[in-house]
Amino acid sequence: MIVIGLTGSIGMGKSTTSEMFRALGVPVISADEIVHELYRGEAAPLIDQAFPGTASDGVVNREILSKKLMAAPADFTRLEAIIHPLVRAREKSFIEEARADGEPMVLVDIPLLFETGAENRVDVIVVVSCAPEIQRQRVLDRPGMTLEKFEAILARQVPDAEKRARADHVIDTGGGLEAARQQVAEIVAKLTESSKKGL
């Protein structure tokens, strides 16, 4: 079974692209979705212990947590030490179940794939990218997003050019949905062929 790692910087279109893989029958798990679940469950008391006042009624208030992290960026390391092992455990279970079900491939959507060394846990790396001006516009159009926040996020991510250089496949989402969908279909077709050959 081929494990695809999908990544890309903020605003590049990862979520939309992962849905295109899902539409073609590829099982998908998203690190961001896992984090959302963890913030409403088992991670909430752990995060509140590390960052007092960030959770109530067993749910992390992402806005309060974000403000604390913006004020003290070094604390991201503490948060990641809580979250990353929990996310990896969920990913591992997902992959094991898919393998047991005989799936030819799965996709793991990992925004910080290179930053967390996750390239060692996948077989193929797909990077989602677009022109910087398109990325900037998409991100700044998001509710509650500021230029300061955008720049702080970018500062913690491997630059897009480096991600593209380290990718097995690059999907350019700047040309619209249909063009991106075509690129996804081509990658799935290639990987399906590789899977049949046992590569």
Stockholm file with secondary structure:
# STOCKHOLM 1.0

chainA/1-199         MIVIGLTGSIGMGKSTTSEMFRALGVPVISADEIVHELYRGEAAPLIDQAFPGTASDGVVNREILSKKLMAAPADFTRLEAIIHPLVRAREKSFIEEARADGEPMVLVDIPLLFETGAENRVDVIVVVSCAPEIQRQRVLDRPGMTLEKFEAILARQVPDAEKRARADHVIDTGGGLEAARQQVAEIVAKLTESSKKGL
#=GR chainA/1-199 SS CEEEEEECCTTSCHHHHHHHHHHTTCCEEEHHHHHHHHHTTTHHHHHHHHSTTSEETTEECHHHHHHHHHHCGGGHHHHHHHHHHHHHHHHHHHHHHHHHTTCSEEEEECTTTTTTTGGGGCSEEEEEECCHHHHHHHHHTSTTCCHHHHHHHHHTSCCHHHHHHHCSEEEEGGGCHHHHHHHHHHHHHHHHHHHHTTC
#=GC SS_cons         CEEEEEECCTTSCHHHHHHHHHHTTCCEEEHHHHHHHHHTTTHHHHHHHHSTTSEETTEECHHHHHHHHHHCGGGHHHHHHHHHHHHHHHHHHHHHHHHHTTCSEEEEECTTTTTTTGGGGCSEEEEEECCHHHHHHHHHTSTTCCHHHHHHHHHTSCCHHHHHHHCSEEEEGGGCHHHHHHHHHHHHHHHHHHHHTTC
//
